[in-house]
Amino acid sequence: KNNIQSKIIDTEQDASFIPSLAVLCWLGWNGGIMWLTVLIFVVPSTIFKSVVISILLLSFILPREFPGSAGTKIGNWICFNAKKYFGLKVTIEDYDEIQRYSDEDRAVIMAFEPHDILPYSVFCVNKSLSILPGKVGQSGCALMTSAVFRMPIMKNIYSWLGADSVDKATFRKHLQNGTSLAFCPGGVQEVMYLDNPDSPHEIVLYLQSRKGFIKLALENGSPILPVFTFHLDGSYGYSIPKGKLCGVLARTIGFLPLLFWGRFYIPLGIPYPKKLSVVFGRAIDLPKVEKSQITIELVNKYHQMFVDEMISLFERHKLVEGYGHRTLKIC
């Protein structure tokens, strides 16, 4: 392409009390539910037990979006401070292209990699941050495992952040409504490949069989935008269970039961304040095809284009991001 207009947004990092508190209110609930459950059995106070159980039950019963606009304001506050906590740097390789898709009222699928322990860099598409241009930036929705929306408190927090479930029906509905989406196609399966002593410099992306989103993109004529997050690795320390049974369990429940720890070495706590660099690559422009006309060959063609562009995106930026010694492996 000629005359490509790129854009870089770099945020000064600030991991002081307020940004840390905001990230705790968001990612701290990964372990918060567990710790509250433990305290119910450990703390002898009946009043304490009653209050905690009541809060959890109330959150479980109330709608995800409760309390409406007030919750959205909390979500916007979390995103604003998370941007500072992680010193978010965003590189958009072709800003004008995304603007064009926005002007054409086309929903864009933003495919984030890698997953790592938690793919929390998807928060950067939150519309309150206005990072992406036009309607793409103002309608951005992050999709994630439905398990999040079955957990009390967590379901509210993630709804306030504008997130939704990654199931096929929800995915299709948002695209049909013109909502641009961010998700991690590699999913939780990539966590199984993190701890490989034989290839410590390898980053595994579990993409070879992930083709469902290509079909949905073709149904709606949605461009697919590869996105790579540098420095997501190392955000947590972890111990990963091995074996095929663990992989099956992860796919079944939507997450992999594992022990991880972050800042201050708190189990299931918030990630270390590592500066994130999120790079939006060059979009693959897909035609709109009738569902009955979508063939395996057509899906494979665009899937390979997506995988090739994800690899190229990583290669274009790895040196400047300090990843010169790292390689990608597609599984």
N, C-alpha and C positions, 0 to 999 in steps of 0.2 A: 504494500500500500504506500501511496505517496502522501506527503504532508500530514502524517499522523500527529495529532495533537495530544501529547501526554500531560499528565498532571500529577503532582506529588503534594501530599498533605502530611506534614510532620508535626507531631504534638510533643511538646516538652514533657518529659516524664516527671510525675509527682506521685510518689507512693506514701504520702503523709497520711494523717489520721482520716480525714474526710474521704479521699478516694479509696482508702483501704476499707473504710466502713461500708461504702457503696458496693464494693466488690464482695464484701462479706454478706451483705443483704441479698446478693444475687447467687454467687457460687458457694457461699458458706452453707447453704441449705443442703448441699450434697451430703454433708455429714451432720448437719443440724438435726435432721429428723432422727438419725441414729442416736445422737447424743441425748436428745429429749426422751427417747424411748428408754435408754439406759437409766436416765435420772428418775423416771417414773418408778423404776424398781429399786433404785438405790436410796433416793431421798425419802425419809420416813414421814414427812409432813403430808397429811391427808389433803390439806388445802392446796399445796403445790401440785399434787397429783391431779386433783380435780380441775385446777386452772389449766394445766397443760393439756389434759385429755379433752377438756371443753374447747380449747382453741383449735386443736387438731380436728375434732369432730365438726366444729363450725366451718372450718376451712374446707373440709371434705364435702360438706353439704352445700355450701354456697356456690353460686356460679363462678366459673374461672375468672371472669372479668371483674368481679366485685372488688372494690367499689367504683367501677366505671372510670370516669375521667380522672378521679383522684389517684387511682391505681396507675393510669397512664402517665401521670405527672411523676410518680415515684419511679416508674420504668425509665422515663426520660432522664431523671436525675442520676439513676444508676449508670446509664449509658454515657452521659456526659463525664462522670467521674471515672468510669472504667477506661475511657479514652485517655485520661491523664495517668491512671495507674499503670497502664501498659505502654505509655508513651507511644501511642498508636501512630505508625507511619503507613500511609496508604499511597500506593503507586497505581495510577490508572493509565495503562499504556495507550489507549485510544479513547479519550474522553468524548470526542466529537461523535464517535460511532455510537456510544451509549446514548448521547443526546439525540441522535437521529432515531434510534429505536424508540425513545421516549416520545419524540414528535410524531412517530408513526403509530403510537398507542399500542406498542407490542410489549407483552410481558417477557422479561428476560429471566432465564434460569442461570443462577450463579452457582457453579459447582466448586465448593471449597475443598481443598486438600492441604495437608493431611488431616486425619482425624485425631491422632495422638490420644492422650488420655481423655481429654475433652476438647471438642472443636469450638471453643468459646469465641474465637475470632469472628464468627458470623455476626456478632453484635454490631459490627461496623456498618451493616446495612440498615440499621434502625433509622427510620425516617427523621427522627429528632436531630440526628447528627448531620443530615443533608450532605453526605459525602458524595453520593452519586447524583448526576444531573436529572432534572425534570421528573416525570412521573415514576421513572425507575427508582429514583432516590426517595420519592414521597410515598411509594407503595410497598417498599421492601418488607418482606416477611421471611423470617428464618424458620425452617422446618426441622424438627428433631423427633427423636423417639417418643412414641405415645406414652411410654412409661412415665415420663416427666409429668404428664397431665392427669395421671392417676394418683399422684402423691399430694397430700395436703400441704398447703403453703407454697410448695414448689410450683404447683399448677397455677396459682395466682401470680407469683413472681414472673414466671415465664410468659404468661398471658399479658401482663403489664408491659413486658418488653416487646410485645407484638409478635410472639412466636406462635407456632401451631404444630400439629402433628404431621409427620412425614408420610402418612399412609397415602395410598394411590388416590383414593376418592378426594381427600383434602387437597392433594397436589393438583389434581385435574380441576377442581372447583376454583382454586385461586388463579390458575392460568386462564380459565374461561372468563373470570372476572377482571382480567387485565392486571393482576397483581404479580410483580416480579418476586422471585423466590430465591432464597439462599439455602443450600443444604450441603451435606457431605456425602457424596455418592459411595465412597469407600466404606463408610459406616463403622460400627463397632468391631467388625471383623479385623480391621487394621491394628487394633490394640494387641491382638494375638501375635503380631509380627514385630512388636516393639523391642523385645528383649532377645536379640539374636547375637550371641557372643562371636559367632563365626563371621558375621558381616556387620560389625558395629557402625560402619559408615554408610550403611544402606538405609534408605527410606522406602518402605514398602507401601504402595498404593494398591488397594484391593479393588481394581476397576475392571478386570477382564470380563467378569460376568455381570457387571452392573449396567444393564441396558434398558431397564424399564423407563428411566427418565428420558431416554432418546425417543421412545415411542410417544410419550406425552408431549415432548417438544414438537414432534412432527404433526401430531394431531392439532396443535395450536399455532404452528408456525413460529415457535418461540426460539430466538437465538440462545445458544448456550455459551456462557462466559466462564472459561476456566479461571480459577482463583487459587493462588498458592500463598500459604502463610509461613513465613520464615520465623524461626526462633520460638515456635510453639513447643517444639521438643525441649525437654528440660524444665518445663513449667512445674512439673511434679516429679517427686521420687515415687517409685512404685514397686510392687511385687505382683507379678502376673501369674495366675494359675495356668498350667499347660494341659494339653490333651484335647482330643477331638470332642469329648463330652462338653468341655468348657465352651468350645466354639458353638456347638449346637445349643447350649443353654443361653449363650449371649444372643444368638439370632432369635430365640424363642421369646425371651423376656425383654429384648431391646437394649440391654446393656450387659457388660461383663462384670460379674462380681469380682472385685479385686481390691487390694489394699493400696491406697496411694496417699501421699502426704505432700503438703506444700509449705507455705510460709510459716515460720516458727515451728516446723516439723509437726504440725497438728494433723493427725489422721483425718482424711477426707476434708481437709480444710481448703483455704483459698490458694491459688497458684502463686508461685514466686513472682515478684513484679519484674518480669522480663519484658524488654521492649519488643513489641510485635511489629513485623513488617508484612503487610498484606498487599499482594500484587494482583491486580485485575488484568488479565491477559487480553488477547484478541479473540473476539467472539466468532463462533461458528454459526453462520447464518443458515438456518434450516427452512425449507419450504413448508407450507401448510399442505398436508396430505390427508385425504379422506381416510378414516380409520380402516375401512375395508381394503384400502389400496396400500397400506403400509406393509412392506415385505421384510423378511429377515435380511435380505441383501441390502435393502435401504437402511435398516437399523444398523447393521454391521458397518456400512460405509461411514455413517456419521459418527458412530461410536469410535471408530479408529481415528477419525479426524480429531475428535475430542481428546483422546489419549495422546495423540501425537502433539497436539498443541499444549497439553499440560506438561509434557516432557520438555518441549521447546521453551515454555515459559520458565520452568525451573532452571534450565541451562542458561537462559539469557540473563538471569539475575543472581545466580548462585555465587559468583565471584564477589560481587559488590556486597553481598549479604554475609560473607564469610563462610560459605558452604562449598568452597572449591574442592574440598576433600570428600564431599558427599556425592552419592549417586542415587538415582531412582530405580526402583524395581517394580514393574507392574505385574501383579498376580491376578 
